[in-house]
Amino acid sequence: MDTISTTIITTKRVFVVTVLLALLLTALAPSGMAASLPTTGSGIPTLGIVQQWSITAPDPGTLDEFGYAVAIDGNTAVVGARNADPDVGGGPIEDAGAAFVYTYNGKTWILDAELTAKHPAPGDTFGVSVAISGNTIIVGATGVDLEDQDEEDGEVKDVGAAYVFTRISGEWEQQVRLTASDRAEDDSFGSSVAIYKNTAVIAAETKTFNTGSVYVFFRSGVKDWKQQAKLEVFPPSFNFGSSVAIYGDLLAVGSTQFNPLKTSGDGEVFLYRRSGKLWLPEAQLEAENGRPGDAFGNSVAMYGRTIVVGAQHADPDLGSGRVTSAGAAYVFTDTGDKWKEEAVLTAYDGLPFDQLGRSVDIYGNTIVVGAAGASQAGNTGAGAVYVYTKKNGSWSLATRAVTDPTSENDNFGQAVGVYRDWFVVGASGRDPNAKVRAGQAFLNLLGSVQLPSTGFAPGQITLLPPQPAHLAYQNYGEMWLEIPALGEKMTIMGVPKGDTGWDVRWLSNEAGYLEGTSFPTWPGNTGLAGHAVLPDGNPGPFAKLQTMRWGDQVIIHAWGQRYIYEVRENSLVLPTMLNVLKHEDLDWVTLITCDGYNGFNGKYSWRRIVRAVLITVQAE
């Protein structure tokens, strides 16, 4: 199926659901008090991120690790599945690998192409790394075996290769296979890749006893790629090429173990600048507070004159002593005469082995950092992603996101990519369709999403336009909502989410499940919206939501059972306060309606929020 959409498959309680990236920025406010998002220095609420689409491979397979690598540029995203078993005509090829290309058509992300090598072989791991620039994609394949240059019929194992694909007349075609001029066994050429316009950078991290090398290729004409440089460092580092990034004529190379005088190095990032056809050393970046074993340089990204470097094993002091491998990301800027460490990004809630900095990317004033080892709801390795923005010269946390629900070893944040308001996250450990570590990826929009508007003008008739097909609600049949204190019973309809939120205008006396929040009766936080005033001007089913008190019941009837929730909070919040839909470890329901009608502008100033937690499940 090419089009990615929210899907609900019901077999008792088996569902595949596009889920909301939960906002975990603030603790729950005391009962009766309105919770609020963190604010910038100007007092403006920092809006969160809402997951738009979850994507899987068309035919996910066990241990494929779809999402192990991701990249995005313009309206095109690439997702690598290094252990996929593609079938190119002769049956599945074990662990040959694949990469999947998705494009955004203005309404949805569509599978555009499945990329494989022209002649795949078992264990190639095609898709272990990916990069994109315009109409060109590079895919690394560290397990490729190549012919021995010194023997007529010999073959060298795990040399590695990188494949270049270009989009011609809307179709993606393999343009060339890049290999090192001095290839040797176990080089792992393609361990990381980067591209900027006509320049490609390929790392061979394990070349020459794990010291590593980096190769630069330049394209002249349509598809004539030639090796322009081979970069190494002396004294030899270890894992030179752990990560690579390029922007214009500036190249950054991570070396996680660089420090020849110690058993375990702090790590460094080496900068090179192109002068004509030569790449000349410019600077070496290192963490001011770095320590051996930090793995500084395990990830790197660059935009303009700013570089962000991940150090997934750093032990930051988060206020009560160092936290082992909580991880950090470092931001460097070019001041004109030198590179300066501008900021150290850490997680306010960092825990041991979260590994913040496993992946990083930057676009403009937005930095996205993956913490693939973070625990959620007791699930180790579930992962999390932190988004930082720069305002008034300072970097600060904008939001934190996880999948909802989470599972152990999801590795959400294994890979990240950002372009303008979109970013993509790889979760290579997730188990879609019950396929262990088949992997998933998530495409998300950074935007001004608001809580739904759920009321019309009191005492007036409002004529509604025809409902667009892509906003059509889904009827969940036997699932319905009961609120005994209000004397209300209503069916539950699924409301899809658009770019700015959920459009619930076409609800009548139903409750609208806000698709993307936790599915009703699942652990997490289920958003249910209902009208305060109907289009005909009469009171809606949520008109008296403000009268609900602590201990009142909210009941969801589903599959022959009654899920009984008790109210714990009734509050007024601004329409921008998305954190009322934040992830919860237990099973919560959040009821939402409008409050405070303003006759001058014809809008409601507030949202009435009633939050209830599951206390018991009974048979009907």
NUVOLO-106082 format. One record per residue (C-alpha): residue in one letter; x, y, z. Coordinates in pm, whole numbers, plus 50000, padded with zeros to 5 digits. Layout:
<rokols>
AXYZ...
</rokols>
This chain:
<rokols>
M500005000050000D501555032949892T499525058450085I500315060850454S497215066450662T495875060451009T494745024351025I492635007151289I492424969351264T490084953951519T490434918051635K489304919451996R491944944752109V494554943151834F495054976751673V497534993551444V497245030451518T499065061651409V499985076051747L500725109851898L504255119151989A503535126652354L504685158852514L506575152352835L507815186852918T505955194053239A504755175153540L501005171853595A499675202253778P497875197554110S494215187954092G492015216753983M494955236553848A495665242053479A498955227053366S501055248153130L503805243452880P507215258652939T507595293752810T510275312652627G511895343152776S509075364252631G506445343252808I505055328152487P504045291452534T506375267552357L504185246052136G504885209252108I505135184951822V502415162051696Q503225130351513Q501695130451169W502495096351026S504035063851138I505475043850849T506635008350805A508074989250514P505414976250270D506244940650380P508014943150717G510164913850816T511634902151144L514934919651229D514764942450922E515574973051141F513654997050922G514545031451058Y518155023151141A519095053150925V516955082550809A517385114850614I515105142350485D515415170650234G512575191150092N509485169550054T511465136950038A512455113850323V514645082750309V514535053750554G517165026350564A516414990150662R519874974850681N518714938850741A515774937550502D515504907150273P514594922049934D513254900549653V514504913049318G513184883549123G514864852449262G513464851149614P514364869949936I518064878049986E518874876350354D520134908950510A520894924250172G519134955550293A516904981850136A516055018650156F512615033850116V511815068049973Y508725087650079T507415120349934Y504935145350075N502235155749828G500775183350043K498365160650225T500145128250305W503475110050280I503505084449999L505915055849937D507745067249627A510355039949577E512075009949730L515795011849660T518044981549641A521434975049490K521404963249128H523104930949232P522314925449601A523954897849801P523314883050146G524744904150427D525294935850222T523454957050487F522394981750219G520665009750414V523015010450714S523425047550631V521505071550406A521795107650293I519875129950053S520445162949876G517825174149626N517335146749369T520315125849481I520355098649748I523375079549880V522975046250055G525785029050243A526264991150242T529144980750470G528814943250409V529424943450035D532094918949916L534174930449619E536604914449381D540234914149490Q542204939849296D545354918649318E543884884249238E542004875248922D539254854649081G539554865049446E536994882949659V537434905449959K534884903550241D533024933050396V534804959350192G531654980150165A530215003049899A527975033249861Y525245035749600V524135068049436F520555071649314T519125100949120R515545110649047I515015113648673S511545122248541G510095112448878E511815078348890W514735068749116E517575051348933Q520935037849051Q523525060948901V526775045949023R528345024149291L531165041549477T534085022149626A537415031849780S540505033949562D542435012549815R539684989049932A540544961250172E538834935150386D536664947550676D536884984150570S533144989650628F533145015750354G529715032550376S529475031650757S528355067850738V527545089450438A526815125950364I526055146150053Y525805182749960K524845189649599N527635173649387T529915163349673A529585130049852V531435119150166I531815082250252A533395069050572A535175035950617E535205036150996T536985002851052K539665005950785T543244997650888F542584981551226N539685004451312T541625036651264G539275046750984S539405067550667V537045091450488Y536685095350112V535355125349921F533815121449575F532825148849334R530305146649052S531025164448725G528535163448443V525495141348485K526935110848661D530705111448646W531785106449008K535505107049090Q537355103449418Q538615137949513A540335130549844K541115104550105L541305118550459E543135103350755V544635117251075F548015113551238P548725101951501P546185075551403S542795078451568F540305051051629N536985051551445F537835081851235G534655084451031S532255074851309S530135102251158V530395126750868A528585158650766I529075183650487Y527725218350416G529115238150125D532905235250129L533105225350497L533385189050603A533135174750957V534415140251054G533755124451392S536345102451564T534905088351885Q538145074352028F540665100651926N543335103552193P546395082352121L547825087752472K544895072252658T543255038352658S539915053952574G539805087652404D537475116952460G536615118952093E537045147451847V535535161951532F537935171751254L537005200151020Y538265203250663R537645230950414R537845227050037S540255249549851G539985242349481K540215204349469L542115201149798W540595194950139L542695212450404P542455208450783E540715238150948A540055229351312Q539555201851568L536495203351791E536425187852133A534155190952435E535425215352697N534275191552970G534925159652775R536115127752941P537465094652814G534735071952685D532225099552604A532075088952236F532115125452136G531655125351759N529475094351733S527065117051543V527525150751375A525395174951174M525995208851020Y523985238550898G525585271150789R528155281051052T526765258151323I527825222451401V526155199051649V528045168951785G526615139351974A528395122752267Q526075094352357H528175081052645A528855114252814D528125115253187P526595149853239D525945164653580L522205171053577G522065186253924S522745157254158G526005143254024R527075127253700V524635103953523T526345074953347S525895075652970A522925099052990G524565115552689A524895150852559A525075170952239Y527475200052184V526835230351966F529745248751801T529655280951599D532155297751371T532935331751520G534985342051219D538435335251363K537745303051556W535155276751637K533565281551978E531555257852195E528235276252214A526055252452415V525875218452578L522485202152529T521375177352793A518075161652897Y516405176453203D515145141553291G518235122353182L518795087753326P521705063253305F522215049052956D519655071652785Q522395079152529L521225113652431G523225122252121R522935088151955S521715108251658V521625145451578D520485168351300I520085205651252Y518185228851023G518225266251081N517455272751448T516175237751521I518255208751654V516825173751694V518645149151921G517845112251963A518185093552293A517555058152175G518315042452512A515795062652716S513295043352927Q509555050452909A506815035953127G509265009753257N510334999552908T514115001252881G515455012852547A512115026752435G513845058752330A513005095752314V513715126152099Y514515161252222V513965192152010Y515935223852086T515395258051932K517525289351931K515935322052037N517625354252139G521005337652091S520365308552328W519505272152272S516715257952488L514535227052496A511335231552295T509815197352357R510465160952431A508725133552237V508145096252270T505905071252096D502645062652263P502435034252352T506065025152405S507714991152408E511024977952533N513964983752297D511985004052044N515135025051993F513035055451905G515695081351819Q518165056851667A518275081051374V516875115851317G516625140851032V515105175751014Y514135199250732R512255231450804D509075221850994W509375184550930F511515159151102V511825121651075V512715096951352G513855061151313A512815034751567S514625004151439G513624982051732R509854984851707D507734954351627P505044964051373N502694936251267A504194915451550K507474912951356V510334915651607R512624945551533A511064950551192G511314987551273Q509285018851212A509855055151131F507855085951223L507355117951026N506445147751236L505485183951192L506745212151410G503855236251403S501185256051581V498895226951657Q496045235751892L493415217752094P490225213351890S487535240051873T484415222452000G481665248752018F479495270251792A477745303151868P475095297552139G471495302052023Q472475305651657I472355282451358T475745276751193L475805262650840L478635237950789P480485233050459P480665197950307Q483075175850497P486275168550297A486875131650240H490265132450413L488595145850730A485855119550738Y485325104051078Q485535066851153N482815049351348Y484165024551600G480875006051620E480424989951960M482545015752143W480635043452324L481065068552605E478955073452916I479185102453165P476715094153447A477055127853628L475865145653312G473335119553208E475075116552871K475625086252649M477215089052305T479055069852037I482785075351980M483975086551637G487595087551519V488695122751420P491795124651195K494405151451259G495305178351009D498285201650996T496915225151263G494945201051478W491695181551480D488635194451295V485605183251498R483015206051335W481055176951191L480525159951525S476955161451655N476055143251975E479115120851947A482475121752124G485435125751892Y488495104251959L491505125251864E493395101051644G497055101751731T496465101552104S496425068352285F493645046052153P490645043652393T491265018652677W494985016552600P497595028252852G498575064052778N496335094452736T493175093052522G491805126252396L488015128052354A486415160352231G482735169752238H480695200352153A479635225552416V477195240452165L475885222651855P475635238451507D471895243951567G472735265651870N471535240452130P473735226052410G476045197752310P476915166052502F479855183152679A477935215052764K478045208553140L481585195153160Q482485222853407T480145207253668M482145174953696R483935169054024W486715147754166G485595111454176D482885114453909Q482955085653663V483715084753292I482915051053134I484005036952799H481945007052686A483844984352448W483954947152358G481514936852627Q483384955052904R483044987353102Y486265007153147I485565029353446Y487625061053500E487485085653790V487935123153748R491135137553894E491175172453739N488795198553598S490475229753464L490535257553206V493515260052971L494455280052663P493855263652321T497645261152280M498165239852591L498865206852418N500515192152724V497085181252851L497545153652593K500975144052720H501925107452760E500885089653079D502135056353208L498625046453322D495345046653127W493965082253127V491095098952943T491085136352873L487725152052788I487935184852594T485355211352510C485165248952460D484465274852728G484205312552751Y482435323352431N483455358052314G480615374652127F482875401451984N485155378251787G482865347951773K485475325051934Y485905305752256S488785318552469W489385286652670R489275249052662R487585230352946I489645199753039V488465170353249R491035143353313A490185108853453V492225077853532L491185041353491I490285024853821T488604992353715V487314971353426Q484014952853462A482004929453242E478794944053100
</rokols>
